[in-house]
Amino acid sequence: MTDPPARLIDTDSHVAEPPDLWEGEYMDPSFRGASPFRFVDGLDRMGRPGTRLYEGGKLLLEDAAYTAAAGVPAERLAKGVRYREANPGGWDPARRVADMDSEGIDVQIVNPSSPGLRLGFVEDVEVADAMCRAYNDWVADHCAATDGRVLANMVLPWQDTDRALRELERAGQRDVFRGVIMRPAPEYPSGFVGDPAFDRLYAALEERELLLVFHSCAPEEGLVGSITRHYKASRPFWHATFYGIMFGFPIEGWTAFAQLVFEGVFDHHPRLKVMLTESHGTWFVTALERMDEYARGGEALREAFQMRLDLLPSEYFARQGFVVFEGDEKGLAFASEHIADSMVWALDYPHADASFPGGADAFRAQLAALPLPVRRKLAWENGARAFGLR
């Protein structure tokens, strides 16, 4: 007798924001034209068509089409592709659902891309607030057109916690929102993620049973930002950025989790659920081991660092944490021996580094070697629990 096919939830894919999102009907008329982000079509240095993304006059993405390039053939990309000519599933819900069906994905949770991941750093807080409202309304409508197949994490103006709380209250009325997205590494105007400035927001997430989702972005502010800045002067744009994506993303997520542990956030908010995306979950097993080492540390070390933890970091994670795996992680079986109740899967669609098409099948192939109860946890049960699904 064969096992019934497991339901599959993709816990970290993305939308690709329409270039005119903050100029049209979703944006408060008082702030139309105020967005610092601009998508500019043109030719690159080799004469190929493409789209650049600027932030306040500074180049943010040299080839914005890669934000929505999943499934676009390499030979087509080599000839140059403009943003709107890439995979339309980034903004078209019907195309998204068709691609989900081709992968056998039952439910997908979407996060913003660039510029959406950067709204917490827009200098004008009133503009940022308006942009967050516009994005949340647009992505809610995007999800509503998928008959419950696609759900979202909302964006908040983290620059101002009062405004963030108001937007959480407003957008939180829509059932499509199952979490809140937050950048893990750079310092917000309100502080770092472990600072008391965010306590009221964490309490509100806890009360509403919304997941706090940490997701990095590719520019220069992150923990590997100085390396990215250095190589941008002499290397192709994406070459320089790879350092941050490959190694900065996981480390930023781990560091954010460590702050919530060692700054006492989990002690104050024992029901706050947290997810680390693009963190290479196999590595996180070792990261937890190192955190536990420092948390134990002996009386002298605990006194020196003034640590008064109720639990070990690994125990907080078991109680409140989730970490995303991708289908090609060879350590999946090893990690499942340690954190099986906290492991979830993501495709990262429609970004260029998504394993699409075929990513879901690669994940299922990895699962085949695991016991049936573990397969069910990783494919559906853990993600459903994280986002409050049945």
N, C-alpha and C positions, 0 to 999 in steps of 0.2 A: 504494500500500500504506500503510495507516495504522499508526501506532506502537502497539505493545501497551500496554495501560493500565499505568501505573507503580504499583508498590506504594507505599503512603502510610503514613508513621509520624508520629504526633502526639507531639512530644517534651515537651510541657508542658501537660497537663490536670490535673485535680484530683479528689480525693474531697471530699465534704462530710461531716465527721465526725458520726456519730450523737450527739445530745445526751447520751445515757446511756453513751457509750463508756467513760468513766472511772469509772462507777458499777457496772458489771456484770461479766460473766464474764471479760472480758479483763484487768481491773485486778486487781493483787495485792490480796487481801482486806484486808491491813494498811493500804492506802492508799485504799480506797474512801471517797468523800466528801471527800477532801482536795484535789481539783482546785480551783484558784482560778477556773475558768471555769463560768459558769452561763448556760444558755439560758432565757429567761423569756418566755412567751407573754403577750400582753396587747393593749391598745388604744393606738394612738399618739395624738398631740395632736389629730388630726382624727377620732378615733373609729374608725379602721380597724384590723382585726386585724393583728398582726405579732409578731415575735420579736426581742427584744433579747439581745445577748451581752454579759455582764459578765465582767470579769477582776478578781478581788479586790475587788468592790464598785464598780469604776470601769467606766463604759460603754465598751465596746470597739467594738461594731457596733450602730448604731441600728436597722438592719433586716437581721437575719442571713439572711433568705430570699434576699437578693441573692447570697449565696454559691452558691446552687443555682438560680438563676433563668433559666439559658439555655433558650431556647425557650418560656418562659412568656409568654403574650400580654401586651402592655403594658396593655390594658384590665383584665386580671385583676390585674396588679400594682398598678394605680391604686386598686383596691378594697381592697387589703391582702391579704397572703399570709403565713401563718406558715411557719416554717422547714421543718417536716415536710410542708407542702403544696406546696412548690416542686418542681423537677424531681427525681424520686426517683433518677435516674441517678447522682446524687452519692454514693449509698450502696448502691444496688441494682445488683448486677453484671449481672443480666439486662437491666434497662432500659438500662444503660450500653452493653452490646454491641449492643442494638437501635439505639441512637442512633449508634453507630459505623458500623453497617451502612448506615444512612440517609445517612451522609456518605461512605461508601466508604473508611473508615479501617481499615487492616489491623492495626496495633498502636498502642497508646496507652500512654504513660508517665505515671503519676499522681504528683502531689505533694500534700501536705496543704493545707488552707485555714486559716482561723482557727477553732479555736485551735492546730491542729497546727504552723503555722509559728512559733508563739510559745513552744514548749516550752523552747527554749534560754534563756528569760528567767524561767522560774518560779523564785521565790526559794529555795524549799526544794529542795535538789538531790536529796534522796531521793524526794520526790514527783515531781520532773521525770523522774528515772530510771524510776520506775514507769510514768509516763504515756507515756514513749517506748516502753517495752516493750509496753504495751497497744496503742498505735497501730500499732506494727510488726506485731504478731501479727494485729490486726484487718485491716489493709490487705493482709497476705499472704494471708489467707483470702479477702478480696474479690477479689484477683487470681486465686487458685486456681480460682474459680468461673467463669472466663472462657476456659478451655481455651487458655491461653497468649497470649490477645489483649491482655491488660492486664498491665503490669509496673510496678514502683514504685521510688521512691527512699525510703530509710529516714530516720527522724529519730534524732538522737542528743542526749544531754544535754551540750551544749557547755559547760555551766557547770563541768564536771569532766572533764578529759581522760582520767583513768583509767577513770571510769565510761563515758565515750564509747567508749573502746577495747573495753571489755568488751561493750557492747551491739553494737558493730560486729562483734565476733567471734561473738556469739550469733545475731543476726539475719542475719548474712552467710551463715549456713549454708543459707538458703532462696534458691533460684534466682530467685525473682521480683524480688529486689532487684538493681538494676543501677546504683545510684548512691546518694549521700548528699546530703540537702538542707541548705543552710546560708544563713542570712541574711547579706547582703553588707555592710550598713552599720553598724548599731549596735554598740557595744562589748560583747562578751560578758564575763562575769566573768573568763574566761581571756585576754581581750585582743581586739585587732582581727585580721582574717583573715590579715594578713601577719606576725603575731608568731610568734616561735619556740615559743610555748606549744603551737601546733598541729602542730609538726613531726612528732611520732610518728603523729598521725592521718593526716597527708598521706602519710607513708611507708606506712602500712597500706592506704590507698586505692590507692596506686600498686602495691603488691604484689598486692592483690586485683583490680586492674584495674577498680575502681569509679569512676564519674564523680563529680566534685565539682560539684554543681549549686547555683548562687547564685540565690536567689529572694527578692525583697523582700516585705514585708507592708505593710498600709495604715495602721498607727497612727502615733504621734507621734514615735518615736525616730529616724526616718530623717533623711537629709540635708536634707529640706524640712520637717522636723517643726515647726520654729518657725512657719512659715507656716500649717500645718495647725492648730496650737494657736490661733493668732491668730483665724482665721476661724471656728473652731468656736463662738466666743462669739456670733457674729452671723449665721451662715449655716446653711442646712440641712446636716445631717451629711455627706452624700455630696458636696455642693458643696465643703465645706472639704477633704475627703479627696482630691478629684480632683487637687489640686496635687501631692500626693505620688505618686499613681498615674501621672499623665501624665508628669511630669518627674523626680520623685525616683527612681522605679524604674530607668530607664535609667542615670542618673548613679551610683546606688549600685552597679549591676553593673560599670560601667566602672571605678569607684574600687577595687572589690575586685580586679578584674583587674590594675590598676596596682600595687596593693600586692604581689600575687604576683610581678610583674615586678621592681619596684624594691627590694623587700626580699629578693630573691634566692631566693624559694621555687622558681621554675621552674629555677633553676640547680641547686638541691639535689635537685629531684625532676623530672627531665626526662621521666618517663613519666606524670606526673600529668595526667589529662584534666579540663578545666574547661568548664562550660557556663554561659552568661549567659542567663537567661530574662527575658522582658518588657523587653528592653533596646533595642527598636527597632533592628534590625540595620543598617539603612541608616546611621543616625547613627554607629554604631560604627566604620564605615570612617573617618570624620573623626576620631573619638576616637583611633583607632590612629595616624593621621597626626600628631596633636598629641603623643601619647606618644613617637613616634619623633623628633619635633622636639626634645623635651627630652632624650631619650636621646643624641642626637647632640651637640647643644649646645655643642660646642667643648671644648677641654681645660680652660679655666677653669671652665666650668659643671660638668663632670664632677668636677673636683677639689673644687669648693665643695659639691657634693651627695654626694661620696664614692661615686659610681656606678662599679661594676665589673661591667658586664653582659657576658655572653658573646654575646648577640644583641640585635637591636632588638626592641621590644615587638611589632611586627607579625610578626616572625619567630617569637617565642615563641607567638603566637596561631596562626600557621599550623601549628606543630608540635603544639600541645597544646590549642587552644581551639575552642569552638563557640559560636555565637550564634543565638538564636531569632528567627525572622521570623514575622509574621502575614500572612494572605493579602491584606490591603489595603495593604501597604506599596508605594507607587509606585516606590520606588527599588530594587526587587528586581533588575532587570536591571543597573542601575549597580553595585550591591554585588557581583553575581556576577562582574563583571569583575575584582574585587580579592580576594574571599574566598570563592569558590565552593566550595572544599573544606571550609569551616567553617560553612556556612549550613544551618540546620534549620528546620522549620516546627512551629507549635503552634496548637491551636484554643482553649485555655484553658477548655474545658468543665469543669464546668457553671456557671462564674461568669457574672454578669449581663453583663459586657462581652465575652463570647465571641460570635463571629460564627456563631451557631447558631440555626436551621439555615442551611446554605448556605456556611459558612466554607471547607470543603474545596473546593467548586466554585470559589469566588473565588480560592483559591490555585492551582488547576489552570488557571484562566483566565490568571493572571499567568505561569505557567510556559510557556504555549503559545507565547510569543514567544521563548523561549530555545532554544538548541541541545539536541538530545536528550540528550547526555551530561550537560549541566548540569541538565536536568530530572530525570534519574535521581538525581543527587547530592542535590539539594535535597529531593526527595520521599521518598527511601528511603536511599540509600547512606551519606550523612553521618550520619544519625541511627542507622542500624544499626551503623556503626563506633563511634559514641560510646558506645552502650549494649551493645556486644558481641553483636549479633544477626547471624544469617546470612541 
